[in-house]
């Protein structure tokens, strides 16, 4: 009895510890079953670099509209005058012909990785960039910067950065499925065209604007706006008889931004090598979806 009276407090303490452990374990299980926890676990289990890392810039941008920073007030901006707008109008026959001609032109557009070093007139590049700048943008903020590189050494530095990261992408980040999907296109991390093409165009999205007085301006839908301008740029290049391949350099944004001395509010969206097609250029024999597969008419 004496021994039992001595052990009773010890047994009681052990019993409390076991019950407490079971309660904590149960609470952890319930917590991890919440939608937020499941989402977090899923994101860890199946990394998606094209979503989570692609084009990200690690620059810390702490300025936000709800913080005590110097953002421009919309009331400070002047009223915008509206003027008459009378674009040319065509007959139905002319409209059909023009639409057919433009489709025929754009249907020849291909992603070309074999680019000639033959020089391209600077005026042509100026005009296609001007054309890209006609794109619509949220609240007409025009949140794009087109960095046009023709300097040989700078192009080579860009190539070194891109190829170093791309090798890691192909070997580690992208995963077997992505790499296998690209195999039919015969792509890899070697990007000769970054040295060869007469121009590299790096398109940056401005996450916010910086006015001459130093105040910051909200750029609404900046990525969508810049993406639209890239589409117009591709059409302008095709119209001028030039070729390119759309490139979204995974994890290269911060290094390229620093190399090109771009400010912290700019993030790399796309890189385009631009020039004439090489005389021995080839492209994959791909087919485009028919109209019925891409359009729903209601």
ZIVEN-V766206 format. One record per residue. N is the residue number from 0. BURIAL is 1 if it has 16 or more other ideal C-beta (glycine too) atoms within 10 Angstrom, else 0. D_FIRST is the distance of its C-alpha to the first C-alpha in whole Angstrom. Layout:
# ZIVEN-V766206
[[N/BURIAL/D_FIRST] [N/BURIAL/D_FIRST]]
This chain:
# ZIVEN-V766206
[[0/0/0] [1/0/4] [2/0/5] [3/0/5] [4/0/6] [5/0/9] [6/0/10] [7/0/10] [8/0/14] [9/0/15] [10/0/15] [11/0/16] [12/0/19] [13/0/20] [14/0/20] [15/0/23] [16/0/25] [17/0/25] [18/0/26] [19/0/28] [20/0/30] [21/0/31] [22/0/32] [23/0/35] [24/0/36] [25/0/37] [26/0/39] [27/0/40] [28/0/41] [29/0/43] [30/0/45] [31/0/46] [32/0/47] [33/0/50] [34/0/54] [35/0/54] [36/0/51] [37/0/53] [38/0/56] [39/0/55] [40/0/53] [41/0/56] [42/0/58] [43/0/56] [44/0/56] [45/0/60] [46/0/62] [47/0/65] [48/1/67] [49/0/70] [50/0/68] [51/0/66] [52/0/68] [53/1/72] [54/1/74] [55/0/71] [56/1/72] [57/0/69] [58/1/71] [59/0/69] [60/0/71] [61/0/69] [62/0/72] [63/0/71] [64/0/73] [65/0/70] [66/0/70] [67/0/72] [68/0/75] [69/0/78] [70/1/79] [71/1/82] [72/0/83] [73/0/84] [74/0/86] [75/0/88] [76/0/90] [77/0/93] [78/0/94] [79/0/95] [80/0/99] [81/0/99] [82/0/103] [83/0/104] [84/0/103] [85/0/106] [86/0/105] [87/0/107] [88/0/108] [89/0/109] [90/0/110] [91/0/108] [92/0/110] [93/0/109] [94/0/105] [95/0/105] [96/0/107] [97/0/105] [98/0/101] [99/0/102] [100/0/104] [101/0/101] [102/0/98] [103/0/100] [104/0/100] [105/0/96] [106/0/96] [107/0/97] [108/0/94] [109/1/92] [110/0/89] [111/1/91] [112/1/90] [113/1/93] [114/1/95] [115/1/98] [116/0/98] [117/0/102] [118/0/102] [119/1/102] [120/0/104] [121/0/102] [122/0/103] [123/1/102] [124/1/98] [125/0/99] [126/0/100] [127/1/97] [128/1/95] [129/0/97] [130/1/97] [131/1/93] [132/0/93] [133/0/94] [134/1/91] [135/0/89] [136/1/86] [137/0/84] [138/0/86] [139/0/88] [140/1/86] [141/1/88] [142/1/84] [143/1/86] [144/1/87] [145/1/89] [146/1/89] [147/0/92] [148/1/92] [149/0/95] [150/0/94] [151/0/93] [152/0/91] [153/0/89] [154/1/89] [155/0/88] [156/1/85] [157/1/84] [158/1/84] [159/0/82] [160/1/79] [161/1/79] [162/1/79] [163/0/76] [164/1/74] [165/1/76] [166/0/75] [167/0/71] [168/1/71] [169/1/73] [170/0/70] [171/0/67] [172/1/67] [173/1/69] [174/1/67] [175/0/69] [176/0/70] [177/0/72] [178/0/74] [179/0/74] [180/0/76] [181/0/78] [182/0/79] [183/0/82] [184/0/84] [185/0/83] [186/1/82] [187/0/80] [188/0/79] [189/0/83] [190/1/85] [191/0/88] [192/1/90] [193/1/88] [194/0/91] [195/1/93] [196/1/94] [197/1/96] [198/1/94] [199/1/90] [200/1/89] [201/1/86] [202/1/85] [203/1/82] [204/1/81] [205/1/81] [206/1/77] [207/1/79] [208/1/82] [209/1/83] [210/0/86] [211/0/89] [212/0/88] [213/0/84] [214/0/82] [215/1/80] [216/1/81] [217/1/79] [218/1/80] [219/0/80] [220/0/79] [221/1/80] [222/0/79] [223/0/80] [224/1/84] [225/1/84] [226/1/83] [227/1/86] [228/1/88] [229/1/87] [230/0/89] [231/1/92] [232/1/92] [233/1/92] [234/1/95] [235/1/97] [236/1/96] [237/1/97] [238/0/100] [239/0/101] [240/0/101] [241/1/98] [242/1/95] [243/1/91] [244/1/88] [245/0/85] [246/1/82] [247/0/79] [248/1/78] [249/1/74] [250/1/72] [251/1/76] [252/1/76] [253/0/75] [254/1/77] [255/1/80] [256/1/80] [257/0/79] [258/1/82] [259/1/85] [260/0/84] [261/1/83] [262/0/81] [263/1/77] [264/1/78] [265/1/79] [266/1/77] [267/1/79] [268/1/80] [269/1/82] [270/1/84] [271/1/88] [272/1/90] [273/1/93] [274/1/97] [275/1/99] [276/1/98] [277/1/98] [278/0/101] [279/0/99] [280/0/96] [281/0/94] [282/0/92] [283/0/89] [284/0/91] [285/0/89] [286/0/90] [287/0/89] [288/0/88] [289/0/91] [290/0/91] [291/0/89] [292/0/86] [293/0/86] [294/0/88] [295/0/87] [296/0/90] [297/0/89]]
